[in-house]
Amino acid sequence: MEKKVLEELVAKQRDYFHAGKTRPLDVRLAHLRRLYDGILTYEDRIVDALNKDLNKSEFDAYVTEIGYTLKEISQTMKQLPKWDKPKKVNNRPIYLFGTKSYIVNDPYGVVLNIAPWNYPFQLAIVPLVGAIAAGNTVILKPSELTPNTSELLGEMLGELFPQALAAVVEGDKEISQKLLDQDLDYIFFTGGTEIGKSVAAAAAKTLTPVTLELGGKSPTIVHKDANLALAARRIAFGKFLNAGQTCVAPDYVYVHRDVKEGFMALLKEQIVTLYGEMPLNNQAMTRVVSKGHFDRLVALIGSGEIIIGGQIDEEKLLIEPTVLTNVTWDMPVMKEEIFGPILPVMGYTDLDEVIKEVVSRPKPLALYLFTESKAVEDKVLLNISFGGGCINDTLFHLTHPELPFGGVGESGIGRYHGRYSFETFTHQKSIVRQTTKFDLSLRYDSSDKALKMVKKVMK
């Protein structure tokens, strides 16, 4: 797509925004309802596109993409009138006597949303929900690695909304760069840390505000007092869902040496329960998104010792749920985010040493701890910085509509989901309404006497 075409699209959306067409609350609610109904209409085709791109089953497609998105929209429609109200600010200081203060929600304008391939429908639409709810226009750039879903997004949003409100621009990384070069009001990016740094650098040139939803190596700790059967089941579910291609998937496990052997046996049982004795023959197995990603993951399997899985199908881009042991931090599998169905497991005796290892590396997007001890829970939460997580579960912190989702440090900047999506795409404008019934002369007086009075009221 030519640069001029993109410039015209941005200009069209900016004109639409400045004409006030996105701002009325009833209009925004109508847009959200139209999106909700549109997804229901397109549901079968969305499932089909996700199956073609990633071999996702209908169950996975609905639970992790369609249903999740519908819930986000319905929650937003229900709460938006409350979120959108100007917020009165009380407890004014004495020198503001006679004033009224409040905060007004002000949309940014033209939003660019660069979406990833691992959940190509959900991670494209959920940020769009927040942006539209706040009163912005949106340009969506879906991933070229999931072409069927990207094409469907273009068709669906093209049918539901005018381009001036919401437009899909398909293409590769060159198109993404051309979009980043445009005159935008907000940039929302989901993807890898290195590309996220490039997005941040592009945004910095024009001081455009940005949200970066990135990733990293999210640790899981299984303490010796954990319910091992539940830990094994929930870790297997969280790690191997979507073939491990989840930004908050457990990247590696530290399990206490006293229970490691029992945990490994239970983990193997749970993998068999979820995927069968021959996972590569399971028709519901999600595949790796591309040959390049597949080859990278196969190379990582060479780290450590395979104790579960390890088989691959190069033609179908499938990798069995694979568990490695005898892994160390100097091995390739521990030097990058895995983002695939490979789970390194390491033993520990001293929890302080685990904490030391985790905090010596970039802050992770998620952390999962399995323990029955409140003291252990408090120790981990107090000493490790991470985006969000669960105690005695994995992934489920994402499903709570009232919890913010986002990273910290190299795992991301900003937050979204539910109310936090609305706030992300909204500038909170501070207003003081001053009285005209009187005017305090003290503010204009620079005498010593006035200074003494000012010092009293401003302490």
C-alpha positions as CSV (number, residue, x, y, z in Angstrom):
1,M,0.0,0.0,0.0
2,E,1.3,3.4,-1.0
3,K,2.3,5.9,1.7
4,K,-0.2,8.4,0.1
5,V,-3.1,6.0,0.6
6,L,-2.2,5.6,4.3
7,E,-2.0,9.4,4.7
8,E,-5.4,9.7,3.2
9,L,-6.8,7.1,5.5
10,V,-5.4,8.8,8.6
11,A,-6.7,12.2,7.3
12,K,-10.2,10.7,6.7
13,Q,-10.3,9.2,10.2
14,R,-9.0,12.5,11.8
15,D,-11.7,14.5,10.0
16,Y,-14.3,12.0,11.2
17,F,-13.0,12.3,14.7
18,H,-12.9,16.1,14.8
19,A,-16.4,16.2,13.3
20,G,-17.5,14.7,16.7
21,K,-19.1,11.6,15.1
22,T,-17.3,9.2,17.5
23,R,-18.1,11.0,20.8
24,P,-21.8,10.7,21.7
25,L,-22.3,7.9,24.3
26,D,-25.3,6.4,22.5
27,V,-23.2,6.3,19.2
28,R,-20.4,4.4,20.9
29,L,-22.8,2.0,22.5
30,A,-24.4,1.4,19.1
31,H,-21.0,0.7,17.6
32,L,-20.2,-1.9,20.3
33,R,-23.6,-3.5,19.8
34,R,-23.0,-3.7,16.0
35,L,-19.6,-5.3,16.6
36,Y,-21.1,-7.8,19.1
37,D,-23.9,-8.8,16.6
38,G,-21.4,-8.9,13.8
39,I,-19.2,-11.4,15.6
40,L,-22.2,-13.6,16.2
41,T,-23.0,-13.4,12.5
42,Y,-19.4,-14.2,11.5
43,E,-18.8,-16.8,14.2
44,D,-18.6,-19.9,11.9
45,R,-16.3,-18.1,9.5
46,I,-14.1,-16.9,12.4
47,V,-13.8,-20.5,13.6
48,D,-12.9,-21.6,10.0
49,A,-10.3,-18.9,9.6
50,L,-8.6,-19.8,12.9
51,N,-8.6,-23.4,11.9
52,K,-7.0,-22.7,8.6
53,D,-4.3,-20.5,10.1
54,L,-3.5,-22.4,13.3
55,N,-5.5,-25.6,13.2
56,K,-7.4,-24.3,16.3
57,S,-10.4,-26.5,17.3
58,E,-13.8,-25.0,17.5
59,F,-13.6,-25.2,21.3
60,D,-10.3,-23.4,21.5
61,A,-11.4,-20.8,19.0
62,Y,-14.5,-20.0,21.0
63,V,-13.1,-20.1,24.5
64,T,-9.9,-18.2,23.8
65,E,-10.9,-15.9,21.0
66,I,-14.6,-15.5,20.2
67,G,-16.3,-16.0,23.6
68,Y,-13.5,-14.0,25.3
69,T,-14.1,-11.1,22.9
70,L,-17.9,-11.2,23.2
71,K,-17.6,-11.1,27.0
72,E,-15.3,-8.1,26.7
73,I,-17.8,-6.3,24.6
74,S,-20.8,-7.1,26.7
75,Q,-19.0,-6.0,29.9
76,T,-17.9,-2.8,28.2
77,M,-21.5,-2.0,27.0
78,K,-22.8,-2.6,30.5
79,Q,-20.3,-0.4,32.3
80,L,-19.5,2.3,29.8
81,P,-22.2,4.8,30.9
82,K,-20.7,4.7,34.4
83,W,-17.0,4.8,33.2
84,D,-17.8,7.8,30.9
85,K,-19.2,10.1,33.5
86,P,-17.1,13.1,34.5
87,K,-15.5,12.3,37.9
88,K,-15.9,14.9,40.6
89,V,-12.8,15.6,42.6
90,N,-13.5,16.7,46.2
91,N,-11.2,17.4,49.2
92,R,-10.0,20.7,47.6
93,P,-7.3,22.6,49.4
94,I,-8.4,25.9,51.1
95,Y,-6.8,28.1,48.5
96,L,-9.2,26.6,45.9
97,F,-12.2,27.7,47.9
98,G,-15.1,28.5,45.6
99,T,-14.0,26.1,42.9
100,K,-15.3,22.8,41.5
101,S,-12.9,20.3,40.1
102,Y,-13.6,17.3,37.9
103,I,-12.0,14.9,35.4
104,V,-13.3,14.6,31.8
105,N,-12.7,11.6,29.6
106,D,-11.2,12.8,26.4
107,P,-10.5,10.3,23.5
108,Y,-7.1,10.6,21.8
109,G,-8.2,10.6,18.2
110,V,-6.7,8.2,15.6
111,V,-5.5,4.9,17.1
112,L,-3.2,2.4,15.4
113,N,-3.5,-1.2,16.7
114,I,-0.8,-3.6,15.5
115,A,-2.1,-7.1,16.4
116,P,-0.1,-10.4,16.7
117,W,-0.7,-13.8,15.2
118,N,-1.0,-16.1,18.2
119,Y,-4.6,-15.1,19.1
120,P,-5.2,-13.2,15.8
121,F,-8.9,-12.5,16.4
122,Q,-9.1,-11.7,20.1
123,L,-5.9,-9.6,20.2
124,A,-7.1,-7.6,17.2
125,I,-10.6,-6.9,18.5
126,V,-10.3,-6.5,22.2
127,P,-8.1,-3.3,22.0
128,L,-10.5,-2.1,19.3
129,V,-13.3,-2.4,21.7
130,G,-11.6,-0.1,24.2
131,A,-10.6,2.4,21.6
132,I,-14.2,2.7,20.2
133,A,-15.7,2.7,23.6
134,A,-13.5,5.7,24.4
135,G,-14.6,7.5,21.3
136,N,-11.5,7.1,19.0
137,T,-11.2,5.9,15.4
138,V,-9.0,2.8,14.8
139,I,-6.7,1.5,12.1
140,L,-6.1,-2.2,12.7
141,K,-3.0,-3.9,11.3
142,P,-3.5,-7.7,11.7
143,S,-0.6,-10.2,11.3
144,E,0.4,-11.4,7.9
145,L,1.3,-14.8,9.5
146,T,-2.5,-15.5,9.9
147,P,-3.8,-14.4,6.5
148,N,-7.2,-16.1,6.7
149,T,-8.1,-14.3,9.9
150,S,-6.6,-11.1,8.7
151,E,-8.7,-11.2,5.5
152,L,-11.8,-12.0,7.5
153,L,-11.2,-9.1,9.9
154,G,-11.0,-6.8,6.9
155,E,-14.2,-8.1,5.5
156,M,-16.1,-8.1,8.8
157,L,-15.1,-4.6,10.0
158,G,-15.5,-3.3,6.4
159,E,-19.1,-4.5,6.5
160,L,-19.8,-3.2,10.0
161,F,-18.2,0.2,10.0
162,P,-17.2,3.0,7.7
163,Q,-13.4,3.2,7.1
164,A,-13.4,6.6,8.7
165,L,-14.3,4.9,12.0
166,A,-12.5,1.5,11.8
167,A,-10.3,0.3,9.0
168,V,-8.1,-2.8,8.4
169,V,-4.8,-2.5,6.7
170,E,-3.2,-5.8,5.7
171,G,0.4,-6.3,4.9
172,D,3.9,-7.2,6.2
173,K,6.3,-5.4,8.4
174,E,6.9,-2.8,5.8
175,I,3.3,-1.8,6.0
176,S,3.6,-1.7,9.8
177,Q,6.5,0.7,9.4
178,K,4.6,2.9,7.0
179,L,1.8,3.1,9.4
180,L,4.1,4.0,12.3
181,D,5.4,6.9,10.2
182,Q,1.9,8.4,10.0
183,D,0.5,11.2,12.1
184,L,-1.2,9.1,14.8
185,D,-2.6,10.0,18.2
186,Y,-2.1,6.6,20.0
187,I,-0.3,3.4,19.2
188,F,-1.2,0.0,20.7
189,F,1.2,-2.9,19.9
190,T,1.1,-6.6,20.9
191,G,4.1,-8.7,20.1
192,G,7.7,-9.5,20.9
193,T,10.0,-7.3,23.0
194,E,12.5,-6.5,20.2
195,I,9.8,-5.3,17.8
196,G,8.2,-3.5,20.7
197,K,11.3,-1.5,21.2
198,S,11.2,-0.4,17.5
199,V,7.6,0.6,17.9
200,A,8.5,2.7,21.0
201,A,11.3,4.3,19.1
202,A,9.0,5.3,16.3
203,A,6.4,6.6,18.7
204,A,9.1,8.6,20.5
205,K,9.9,10.6,17.3
206,T,6.5,12.4,17.6
207,L,5.9,11.8,21.3
208,T,2.9,9.6,20.5
209,P,1.6,7.8,23.5
210,V,2.0,4.0,23.3
211,T,0.9,0.8,24.9
212,L,3.2,-2.2,24.5
213,E,1.9,-5.6,25.3
214,L,5.0,-7.8,25.1
215,G,6.1,-11.0,26.7
216,G,9.2,-12.7,28.3
217,K,10.0,-15.8,30.2
218,S,7.2,-16.2,32.7
219,P,8.2,-18.5,35.6
220,T,6.2,-21.1,37.4
221,I,7.2,-22.1,40.9
222,V,5.9,-25.4,42.5
223,H,6.6,-25.4,46.2
224,K,6.9,-28.6,48.2
225,D,3.5,-28.1,49.9
226,A,1.6,-27.6,46.6
227,N,-1.3,-29.7,45.5
228,L,0.8,-31.6,42.9
229,A,-2.1,-33.1,40.9
230,L,-3.8,-29.8,40.4
231,A,-0.5,-28.1,39.7
232,A,0.4,-30.6,37.0
233,R,-3.1,-30.3,35.4
234,R,-3.2,-26.5,35.4
235,I,0.4,-26.1,34.3
236,A,-0.1,-28.5,31.4
237,F,-3.3,-26.6,30.4
238,G,-1.6,-23.2,30.6
239,K,1.6,-24.2,28.9
240,F,0.3,-26.3,26.0
241,L,-2.8,-24.3,25.1
242,N,-2.5,-22.9,21.6
243,A,0.7,-25.0,21.2
244,G,2.4,-22.8,23.9
245,Q,1.9,-19.7,21.7
246,T,0.6,-17.6,24.5
247,C,2.4,-14.6,25.8
248,V,1.5,-15.5,29.4
249,A,2.2,-19.2,29.1
250,P,4.4,-20.7,31.8
251,D,7.8,-20.5,30.1
252,Y,9.7,-22.7,32.6
253,V,9.0,-24.4,35.9
254,Y,11.0,-24.5,39.2
255,V,9.8,-27.4,41.3
256,H,11.0,-28.2,44.8
257,R,13.3,-31.2,44.7
258,D,11.4,-33.0,47.4
259,V,8.4,-33.3,45.1
260,K,10.0,-33.1,41.6
261,E,9.8,-36.8,40.8
262,G,6.1,-37.0,41.8
263,F,5.3,-33.8,39.9
264,M,6.9,-35.0,36.7
265,A,4.9,-38.3,36.8
266,L,1.7,-36.3,37.3
267,L,2.6,-33.9,34.5
268,K,3.0,-36.7,32.1
269,E,-0.4,-38.1,33.0
270,Q,-2.0,-34.8,32.5
271,I,-0.4,-34.3,29.1
272,V,-1.8,-37.7,28.0
273,T,-5.2,-36.8,29.4
274,L,-5.3,-33.6,27.5
275,Y,-3.7,-34.7,24.2
276,G,-3.7,-38.5,24.1
277,E,-0.9,-41.1,23.9
278,M,-0.1,-39.9,20.4
279,P,-0.5,-36.1,20.4
280,L,0.6,-35.7,16.8
281,N,-2.5,-37.7,15.8
282,N,-4.8,-35.5,17.8
283,Q,-6.9,-33.5,15.3
284,A,-7.4,-30.7,17.8
285,M,-3.7,-30.0,18.2
286,T,-2.9,-26.3,17.4
287,R,0.1,-26.1,15.0
288,V,3.1,-23.7,15.1
289,V,2.3,-20.6,13.0
290,S,5.1,-20.8,10.5
291,K,8.1,-22.9,9.3
292,G,10.5,-20.3,10.6
293,H,9.0,-20.5,14.1
294,F,8.8,-24.3,13.9
295,D,12.5,-24.6,13.0
296,R,13.4,-22.3,15.9
297,L,11.5,-24.4,18.4
298,V,12.9,-27.7,17.1
299,A,16.4,-26.3,17.7
300,L,15.4,-25.5,21.3
301,I,14.4,-29.1,21.9
302,G,18.1,-29.9,21.8
303,S,18.6,-28.2,25.2
304,G,18.6,-30.5,28.2
305,E,17.1,-33.9,28.3
306,I,13.7,-34.8,26.8
307,I,11.6,-36.7,29.4
308,I,8.2,-36.2,27.8
309,G,7.3,-35.8,24.1
310,G,9.8,-34.5,21.7
311,Q,8.2,-35.8,18.5
312,I,7.5,-33.5,15.6
313,D,5.6,-33.4,12.3
314,E,7.4,-31.0,10.0
315,E,4.8,-31.2,7.2
316,K,1.9,-30.2,9.6
317,L,4.1,-27.9,11.7
318,L,3.2,-29.9,14.8
319,I,5.3,-30.4,17.9
320,E,4.3,-32.7,20.8
321,P,4.0,-31.2,24.2
322,T,7.6,-31.6,25.3
323,V,9.1,-31.4,28.7
324,L,12.9,-31.0,29.3
325,T,14.9,-31.6,32.4
326,N,18.6,-31.1,33.3
327,V,18.3,-27.6,32.0
328,T,20.6,-24.7,32.9
329,W,20.4,-21.0,32.3
330,D,23.2,-21.1,29.8
331,M,21.3,-23.3,27.4
332,P,19.5,-21.8,24.3
333,V,16.0,-22.7,25.6
334,M,16.6,-20.5,28.7
335,K,18.0,-17.5,26.8
336,E,14.8,-16.5,25.0
337,E,11.0,-16.7,25.4
338,I,10.1,-20.1,24.1
339,F,6.6,-19.3,22.7
340,G,5.9,-23.0,21.9
341,P,5.0,-26.4,23.4
342,I,8.4,-26.9,25.2
343,L,8.6,-26.8,29.0
344,P,11.9,-26.8,30.8
345,V,11.7,-28.0,34.4
346,M,14.4,-27.3,37.0
347,G,14.6,-28.3,40.6
348,Y,15.3,-26.1,43.6
349,T,15.8,-26.5,47.3
350,D,16.1,-22.9,48.5
351,L,13.3,-20.5,47.4
352,D,15.6,-17.5,47.9
353,E,17.8,-18.9,45.2
354,V,14.8,-19.1,42.8
355,I,13.9,-15.5,43.6
356,K,17.5,-14.4,43.0
357,E,17.6,-16.1,39.6
358,V,14.2,-14.7,38.5
359,V,14.9,-11.1,39.6
360,S,18.4,-11.1,37.9
361,R,16.6,-11.3,34.5
362,P,14.1,-9.0,32.7
363,K,10.8,-8.7,34.5
364,P,8.3,-11.3,33.2
365,L,4.8,-10.7,32.0
366,A,3.4,-13.4,34.3
367,L,4.3,-15.5,37.2
368,Y,2.6,-18.6,38.6
369,L,3.1,-20.0,42.1
370,F,1.7,-23.2,43.5
371,T,1.7,-23.4,47.3
372,E,-0.6,-23.7,50.3
373,S,1.6,-21.4,52.3
374,K,0.6,-17.7,52.7
375,A,4.1,-16.9,53.9
376,V,5.6,-18.4,50.7
377,E,3.0,-16.5,48.6
378,D,3.8,-13.2,50.3
379,K,7.5,-13.8,49.9
380,V,7.3,-14.3,46.2
381,L,4.9,-11.5,45.6
382,L,6.9,-9.1,47.6
383,N,10.3,-9.9,46.0
384,I,9.5,-10.5,42.4
385,S,8.2,-7.8,40.0
386,F,6.0,-9.1,37.1
387,G,3.0,-8.1,35.1
388,G,0.3,-10.3,36.7
389,G,-0.3,-13.9,37.5
390,C,-2.0,-16.5,39.6
391,I,-1.6,-18.4,42.8
392,N,-2.4,-22.1,42.3
393,D,-3.4,-21.6,38.7
394,T,-2.2,-20.4,35.3
395,L,-3.6,-17.9,32.7
396,F,-6.8,-17.2,34.6
397,H,-5.9,-13.7,35.7
398,L,-6.6,-12.7,32.1
399,T,-10.2,-13.8,32.3
400,H,-11.3,-11.4,35.1
401,P,-12.9,-8.4,33.4
402,E,-12.1,-6.1,36.3
403,L,-8.4,-6.9,36.4
404,P,-5.8,-4.9,34.4
405,F,-3.5,-6.8,32.0
406,G,-0.1,-5.6,31.1
407,G,3.6,-6.0,31.6
408,V,6.4,-4.2,33.5
409,G,9.9,-3.4,32.3
410,E,10.8,-5.4,29.2
411,S,7.5,-7.3,29.3
412,G,5.5,-4.2,28.5
413,I,4.2,-0.7,29.1
414,G,0.6,0.1,29.9
415,R,-2.5,-2.0,30.6
416,Y,-5.9,-2.9,29.2
417,H,-9.0,-5.1,29.5
418,G,-12.4,-3.9,30.7
419,R,-12.3,-0.4,32.3
420,Y,-8.5,-0.3,31.9
421,S,-9.0,-0.5,28.1
422,F,-11.3,2.5,28.2
423,E,-8.8,4.4,30.4
424,T,-5.9,3.4,28.1
425,F,-7.5,5.0,25.1
426,T,-8.7,8.1,27.1
427,H,-6.9,11.1,28.2
428,Q,-8.1,12.2,31.6
429,K,-8.5,15.9,31.2
430,S,-8.4,17.9,34.5
431,I,-10.8,20.9,34.9
432,V,-11.2,23.5,37.6
433,R,-14.3,25.6,37.4
434,Q,-13.6,28.8,39.3
435,T,-16.3,31.0,40.8
436,T,-17.0,34.5,39.5
437,K,-18.9,35.5,42.6
438,F,-15.8,36.7,44.4
439,D,-12.0,36.9,43.9
440,L,-9.4,36.3,46.5
441,S,-7.0,39.3,46.4
442,L,-4.3,37.3,48.2
443,R,-3.3,35.6,44.9
444,Y,-2.3,39.0,43.5
445,D,-0.5,40.3,46.6
446,S,3.3,39.9,46.8
447,S,3.8,41.6,50.2
448,D,5.5,40.0,53.1
449,K,2.2,39.8,54.9
450,A,0.6,38.0,52.0
451,L,3.6,35.6,51.8
452,K,3.1,34.6,55.5
453,M,-0.5,33.8,54.8
454,V,0.4,31.8,51.7
455,K,2.8,29.8,53.7
456,K,0.1,28.9,56.2
457,V,-2.4,27.7,53.7
458,M,0.0,25.8,51.5
459,K,1.6,23.6,54.1
